[in-house]
Structure formats: structure tokens, C-alpha cells
């Protein structure tokens, strides 16, 4: 069966944008997050992170209806990543 032959997901009109994130998590400090990632099924990390961002941080609300300071946003992201 070739591409487009089956009943799979229809092609999207807009190409995906790839956002790469690397987290450095430390045992003893980030145990809750380490357990979260360890318990995820293979191949589901990206969707789990997207869901957590949407549910826990109000990302959608900030992006749509509230002004934000880019400097604060970048600092918050840096805290998450390093």
C-alpha cells in the first residue's frame, strides 16, 4: 500500500513547524517530571508535552487574549530548558 492509498489521516494543507526542545532533568530535583516521562508510551512525548502546556500554563490564553513581555517569556523558557 503506497502513500495516500489507505484510510489514514488526510493530508494537511499547512506544513508542520518543528520546535525542538531539550530538557535537562535532575534526580532529586525533578523526580515528578522524570516519572512523567518514564511512564509515557514510546512515541508519545511530543503530544504529552503539548497537552501539558495547554492544560497547565494557560499558553493558549496568553497567546490569544493577553499581552506578554517577550523578555519574561524567554526567561521562563530558559528556566524550563536549563
N, CA, C and O atoms as a GROMACS GRO file, in nm:
protein
  328
    1UNK      N    1   0.084  -0.118   0.000
    1UNK     CA    2   0.000   0.000   0.000
    1UNK      C    3   0.089   0.124   0.000
    1UNK      O    4   0.174   0.138   0.088
    2UNK      N    5   0.072   0.212  -0.093
    2UNK     CA    6   0.153   0.332  -0.101
    2UNK      C    7   0.090   0.448  -0.026
    2UNK      O    8  -0.019   0.435   0.030
    3UNK      N    9   0.158   0.558  -0.025
    3UNK     CA   10   0.106   0.678   0.040
    3UNK      C   11  -0.024   0.722  -0.022
    3UNK      O   12  -0.036   0.726  -0.145
    4UNK      N   13  -0.123   0.754   0.061
    4UNK     CA   14  -0.249   0.803   0.010
    4UNK      C   15  -0.346   0.693  -0.034
    4UNK      O   16  -0.458   0.723  -0.076
    5UNK      N   17  -0.302   0.567  -0.025
    5UNK     CA   18  -0.389   0.457  -0.068
    5UNK      C   19  -0.487   0.413   0.039
    5UNK      O   20  -0.593   0.357   0.008
    6UNK      N   21  -0.454   0.437   0.165
    6UNK     CA   22  -0.536   0.384   0.273
    6UNK      C   23  -0.626   0.488   0.335
    6UNK      O   24  -0.627   0.604   0.294
    7UNK      N   25  -0.702   0.444   0.436
    7UNK     CA   26  -0.797   0.534   0.502
    7UNK      C   27  -0.733   0.619   0.611
    7UNK      O   28  -0.804   0.670   0.698
    8UNK      N   29  -0.602   0.637   0.609
    8UNK     CA   30  -0.531   0.711   0.713
    8UNK      C   31  -0.572   0.857   0.719
    8UNK      O   32  -0.668   0.900   0.655
    9UNK      N   33  -0.497   0.931   0.796
    9UNK     CA   34  -0.524   1.073   0.814
    9UNK      C   35  -0.511   1.147   0.681
    9UNK      O   36  -0.418   1.122   0.606
   10UNK      N   37  -0.604   1.238   0.652
   10UNK     CA   38  -0.594   1.314   0.526
   10UNK      C   39  -0.475   1.409   0.530
   10UNK      O   40  -0.434   1.454   0.637
   11UNK      N   41  -0.419   1.440   0.413
   11UNK     CA   42  -0.305   1.533   0.411
   11UNK      C   43  -0.346   1.671   0.460
   11UNK      O   44  -0.459   1.716   0.439
   12UNK      N   45  -0.253   1.738   0.527
   12UNK     CA   46  -0.277   1.872   0.579
   12UNK      C   47  -0.240   1.976   0.474
   12UNK      O   48  -0.148   1.956   0.395
   13UNK      N   49  -0.310   2.088   0.475
   13UNK     CA   50  -0.283   2.196   0.381
   13UNK      C   51  -0.160   2.277   0.420
   13UNK      O   52  -0.096   2.339   0.335
   14UNK      N   53  -0.127   2.276   0.549
   14UNK     CA   54  -0.017   2.358   0.600
   14UNK      C   55   0.092   2.266   0.655
   14UNK      O   56   0.062   2.174   0.731
   15UNK      N   57   0.218   2.290   0.617
   15UNK     CA   58   0.325   2.205   0.670
   15UNK      C   59   0.346   2.230   0.820
   15UNK      O   60   0.324   2.341   0.868
   16UNK      N   61   0.389   2.128   0.891
   16UNK     CA   62   0.416   2.141   1.034
   16UNK      C   63   0.543   2.221   1.057
   16UNK      O   64   0.636   2.216   0.977
   17UNK      N   65   0.546   2.294   1.167
   17UNK     CA   66   0.668   2.363   1.210
   17UNK      C   67   0.728   2.281   1.322
   17UNK      O   68   0.659   2.246   1.417
   18UNK      N   69   0.855   2.249   1.313
   18UNK     CA   70   0.923   2.171   1.414
   18UNK      C   71   0.985   2.262   1.519
   18UNK      O   72   1.059   2.355   1.486
   19UNK      N   73   0.953   2.236   1.645
   19UNK     CA   74   1.010   2.308   1.758
   19UNK      C   75   1.086   2.205   1.841
   19UNK      O   76   1.025   2.115   1.898
   20UNK      N   77   1.214   2.218   1.847
   20UNK     CA   78   1.296   2.121   1.921
   20UNK      C   79   1.327   2.176   2.060
   20UNK      O   80   1.366   2.292   2.075
   21UNK      N   81   1.308   2.091   2.161
   21UNK     CA   82   1.333   2.130   2.299
   21UNK      C   83   1.414   2.019   2.365
   21UNK      O   84   1.384   1.901   2.349
   22UNK      N   85   1.516   2.058   2.439
   22UNK     CA   86   1.595   1.963   2.517
   22UNK      C   87   1.581   2.001   2.663
   22UNK      O   88   1.606   2.116   2.700
   23UNK      N   89   1.542   1.906   2.745
   23UNK     CA   90   1.528   1.928   2.889
   23UNK      C   91   1.641   1.858   2.962
   23UNK      O   92   1.676   1.745   2.928
   24UNK      N   93   1.698   1.924   3.061
   24UNK     CA   94   1.796   1.861   3.150
   24UNK      C   95   1.728   1.847   3.286
   24UNK      O   96   1.710   1.945   3.357
   25UNK      N   97   1.693   1.725   3.320
   25UNK     CA   98   1.622   1.699   3.445
   25UNK      C   99   1.715   1.626   3.541
   25UNK      O  100   1.790   1.537   3.501
   26UNK      N  101   1.709   1.664   3.669
   26UNK     CA  102   1.799   1.609   3.769
   26UNK      C  103   1.723   1.526   3.873
   26UNK      O  104   1.625   1.573   3.931
   27UNK      N  105   1.769   1.403   3.896
   27UNK     CA  106   1.709   1.323   4.003
   27UNK      C  107   1.720   1.399   4.136
   27UNK      O  108   1.820   1.464   4.164
   28UNK      N  109   1.615   1.388   4.215
   28UNK     CA  110   1.611   1.457   4.343
   28UNK      C  111   1.548   1.595   4.331
   28UNK      O  112   1.486   1.643   4.426
   29UNK      N  113   1.563   1.659   4.217
   29UNK     CA  114   1.505   1.791   4.195
   29UNK      C  115   1.384   1.785   4.102
   29UNK      O  116   1.287   1.859   4.120
   30UNK      N  117   1.389   1.697   4.005
   30UNK     CA  118   1.285   1.688   3.903
   30UNK      C  119   1.222   1.549   3.898
   30UNK      O  120   1.182   1.503   3.791
   31UNK      N  121   1.213   1.483   4.012
   31UNK     CA  122   1.164   1.345   4.015
   31UNK      C  123   1.024   1.331   3.955
   31UNK      O  124   0.996   1.233   3.886
   32UNK      N  125   0.936   1.429   3.980
   32UNK     CA  126   0.800   1.420   3.927
   32UNK      C  127   0.800   1.419   3.774
   32UNK      O  128   0.724   1.346   3.712
   33UNK      N  129   0.885   1.502   3.715
   33UNK     CA  130   0.892   1.508   3.569
   33UNK      C  131   0.960   1.384   3.512
   33UNK      O  132   0.920   1.334   3.406
   34UNK      N  133   1.061   1.333   3.581
   34UNK     CA  134   1.126   1.211   3.535
   34UNK      C  135   1.028   1.094   3.534
   34UNK      O  136   1.029   1.015   3.440
   35UNK      N  137   0.944   1.083   3.636
   35UNK     CA  138   0.842   0.979   3.640
   35UNK      C  139   0.743   1.000   3.526
   35UNK      O  140   0.706   0.904   3.457
   36UNK      N  141   0.700   1.124   3.506
   36UNK     CA  142   0.607   1.157   3.397
   36UNK      C  143   0.661   1.106   3.264
   36UNK      O  144   0.589   1.038   3.190
   37UNK      N  145   0.786   1.139   3.232
   37UNK     CA  146   0.843   1.098   3.104
   37UNK      C  147   0.870   0.948   3.099
   37UNK      O  148   0.852   0.886   2.994
   38UNK      N  149   0.912   0.888   3.211
   38UNK     CA  150   0.939   0.744   3.213
   38UNK      C  151   0.813   0.662   3.188
   38UNK      O  152   0.820   0.554   3.131
   39UNK      N  153   0.698   0.712   3.230
   39UNK     CA  154   0.573   0.637   3.218
   39UNK      C  155   0.502   0.656   3.084
   39UNK      O  156   0.402   0.590   3.058
   40UNK      N  157   0.552   0.745   2.999
   40UNK     CA  158   0.489   0.768   2.869
   40UNK      C  159   0.517   0.652   2.774
   40UNK      O  160   0.628   0.599   2.771
   41UNK      N  161   0.417   0.612   2.698
   41UNK     CA  162   0.440   0.510   2.594
   41UNK      C  163   0.536   0.565   2.488
   41UNK      O  164   0.545   0.686   2.467
   42UNK      N  165   0.607   0.474   2.423
   42UNK     CA  166   0.701   0.514   2.318
   42UNK      C  167   0.628   0.597   2.212
   42UNK      O  168   0.517   0.564   2.171
   43UNK      N  169   0.693   0.704   2.170
   43UNK     CA  170   0.638   0.787   2.063
   43UNK      C  171   0.533   0.888   2.105
   43UNK      O  172   0.470   0.949   2.019
   44UNK      N  173   0.511   0.906   2.236
   44UNK     CA  174   0.403   0.997   2.277
   44UNK      C  175   0.452   1.119   2.354
   44UNK      O  176   0.370   1.194   2.408
   45UNK      N  177   0.582   1.142   2.359
   45UNK     CA  178   0.635   1.256   2.435
   45UNK      C  179   0.586   1.390   2.384
   45UNK      O  180   0.542   1.474   2.462
   46UNK      N  181   0.594   1.410   2.253
   46UNK     CA  182   0.557   1.540   2.197
   46UNK      C  183   0.412   1.574   2.230
   46UNK      O  184   0.382   1.685   2.274
   47UNK      N  185   0.322   1.479   2.209
   47UNK     CA  186   0.180   1.505   2.238
   47UNK      C  187   0.158   1.528   2.386
   47UNK      O  188   0.075   1.611   2.424
   48UNK      N  189   0.231   1.457   2.472
   48UNK     CA  190   0.217   1.476   2.616
   48UNK      C  191   0.263   1.616   2.658
   48UNK      O  192   0.199   1.679   2.742
   49UNK      N  193   0.371   1.664   2.600
   49UNK     CA  194   0.421   1.798   2.632
   49UNK      C  195   0.323   1.904   2.582
   49UNK      O  196   0.294   2.000   2.654
   50UNK      N  197   0.271   1.888   2.461
   50UNK     CA  198   0.173   1.983   2.407
   50UNK      C  199   0.050   1.989   2.498
   50UNK      O  200   0.001   2.097   2.530
   51UNK      N  201   0.001   1.873   2.539
   51UNK     CA  202  -0.116   1.867   2.626
   51UNK      C  203  -0.087   1.933   2.760
   51UNK      O  204  -0.170   2.009   2.810
   52UNK      N  205   0.029   1.904   2.819
   52UNK     CA  206   0.065   1.964   2.948
   52UNK      C  207   0.076   2.116   2.938
   52UNK      O  208   0.033   2.187   3.028
   53UNK      N  209   0.134   2.166   2.830
   53UNK     CA  210   0.144   2.311   2.811
   53UNK      C  211   0.007   2.375   2.800
   53UNK      O  212  -0.018   2.480   2.859
   54UNK      N  213  -0.081   2.312   2.726
   54UNK     CA  214  -0.215   2.370   2.708
   54UNK      C  215  -0.298   2.364   2.835
   54UNK      O  216  -0.376   2.455   2.861
   55UNK      N  217  -0.283   2.259   2.914
   55UNK     CA  218  -0.364   2.244   3.034
   55UNK      C  219  -0.307   2.319   3.154
   55UNK      O  220  -0.383   2.373   3.234
   56UNK      N  221  -0.177   2.323   3.166
   56UNK     CA  222  -0.117   2.372   3.289
   56UNK      C  223  -0.072   2.515   3.291
   56UNK      O  224  -0.065   2.576   3.398
   57UNK      N  225  -0.040   2.573   3.177
   57UNK     CA  226   0.024   2.703   3.182
   57UNK      C  227  -0.059   2.815   3.120
   57UNK      O  228  -0.018   2.931   3.125
   58UNK      N  229  -0.172   2.783   3.064
   58UNK     CA  230  -0.252   2.887   3.000
   58UNK      C  231  -0.187   2.941   2.875
   58UNK      O  232  -0.211   3.056   2.838
   59UNK      N  233  -0.106   2.861   2.808
   59UNK     CA  234  -0.037   2.906   2.688
   59UNK      C  235  -0.135   2.961   2.586
   59UNK      O  236  -0.111   3.068   2.530
   60UNK      N  237  -0.244   2.891   2.561
   60UNK     CA  238  -0.341   2.936   2.464
   60UNK      C  239  -0.401   3.070   2.500
   60UNK      O  240  -0.420   3.155   2.413
   61UNK      N  241  -0.432   3.091   2.629
   61UNK     CA  242  -0.490   3.218   2.672
   61UNK      C  243  -0.391   3.333   2.654
   61UNK      O  244  -0.429   3.440   2.607
   62UNK      N  245  -0.265   3.310   2.690
   62UNK     CA  246  -0.165   3.416   2.676
   62UNK      C  247  -0.146   3.452   2.529
   62UNK      O  248  -0.139   3.570   2.495
   63UNK      N  249  -0.138   3.351   2.444
   63UNK     CA  250  -0.111   3.377   2.303
   63UNK      C  251  -0.228   3.447   2.235
   63UNK      O  252  -0.209   3.521   2.139
   64UNK      N  253  -0.350   3.424   2.284
   64UNK     CA  254  -0.466   3.477   2.215
   64UNK      C  255  -0.516   3.608   2.274
   64UNK      O  256  -0.542   3.702   2.198
   65UNK      N  257  -0.529   3.617   2.405
   65UNK     CA  258  -0.603   3.730   2.460
   65UNK      C  259  -0.526   3.822   2.554
   65UNK      O  260  -0.578   3.928   2.590
   66UNK      N  261  -0.408   3.786   2.594
   66UNK     CA  262  -0.337   3.869   2.691
   66UNK      C  263  -0.201   3.913   2.635
   66UNK      O  264  -0.131   3.832   2.575
   67UNK      N  265  -0.165   4.038   2.655
   67UNK     CA  266  -0.031   4.081   2.612
   67UNK      C  267   0.075   4.014   2.700
   67UNK      O  268   0.047   3.978   2.814
   68UNK      N  269   0.195   3.997   2.647
   68UNK     CA  270   0.302   3.938   2.726
   68UNK      C  271   0.433   4.009   2.694
   68UNK      O  272   0.450   4.067   2.587
   69UNK      N  273   0.522   4.002   2.789
   69UNK     CA  274   0.655   4.059   2.774
   69UNK      C  275   0.747   3.951   2.719
   69UNK      O  276   0.768   3.848   2.784
   70UNK      N  277   0.801   3.973   2.602
   70UNK     CA  278   0.885   3.871   2.538
   70UNK      C  279   1.006   3.836   2.624
   70UNK      O  280   1.046   3.720   2.626
   71UNK      N  281   1.064   3.931   2.693
   71UNK     CA  282   1.179   3.906   2.780
   71UNK      C  283   1.142   3.808   2.891
   71UNK      O  284   1.217   3.716   2.920
   72UNK      N  285   1.025   3.829   2.953
   72UNK     CA  286   0.979   3.739   3.058
   72UNK      C  287   0.952   3.600   3.002
   72UNK      O  288   0.985   3.500   3.065
   73UNK      N  289   0.893   3.594   2.884
   73UNK     CA  290   0.864   3.466   2.822
   73UNK      C  291   0.992   3.390   2.794
   73UNK      O  292   1.000   3.270   2.823
   74UNK      N  293   1.093   3.456   2.739
   74UNK     CA  294   1.221   3.391   2.709
   74UNK      C  295   1.290   3.345   2.837
   74UNK      O  296   1.351   3.238   2.840
   75UNK      N  297   1.282   3.426   2.942
   75UNK     CA  298   1.342   3.387   3.071
   75UNK      C  299   1.272   3.264   3.127
   75UNK      O  300   1.338   3.173   3.179
   76UNK      N  301   1.140   3.260   3.118
   76UNK     CA  302   1.065   3.144   3.167
   76UNK      C  303   1.101   3.018   3.087
   76UNK      O  304   1.118   2.911   3.145
   77UNK      N  305   1.112   3.033   2.956
   77UNK     CA  306   1.152   2.918   2.875
   77UNK      C  307   1.292   2.870   2.909
   77UNK      O  308   1.317   2.750   2.915
   78UNK      N  309   1.382   2.963   2.932
   78UNK     CA  310   1.519   2.926   2.968
   78UNK      C  311   1.520   2.849   3.100
   78UNK      O  312   1.595   2.753   3.116
   79UNK      N  313   1.438   2.893   3.195
   79UNK     CA  314   1.428   2.822   3.323
   79UNK      C  315   1.379   2.680   3.303
   79UNK      O  316   1.422   2.589   3.373
   80UNK      N  317   1.288   2.660   3.207
   80UNK     CA  318   1.235   2.527   3.180
   80UNK      C  319   1.339   2.437   3.114
   80UNK      O  320   1.342   2.317   3.139
   81UNK      N  321   1.422   2.496   3.030
   81UNK     CA  322   1.512   2.417   2.947
   81UNK      C  323   1.647   2.389   3.012
   81UNK      O  324   1.711   2.289   2.980
   82UNK      N  325   1.691   2.476   3.102
   82UNK     CA  326   1.826   2.456   3.156
   82UNK      C  327   1.827   2.453   3.304
   82UNK      O  328   1.933   2.437   3.365
   0.00000   0.00000   0.00000
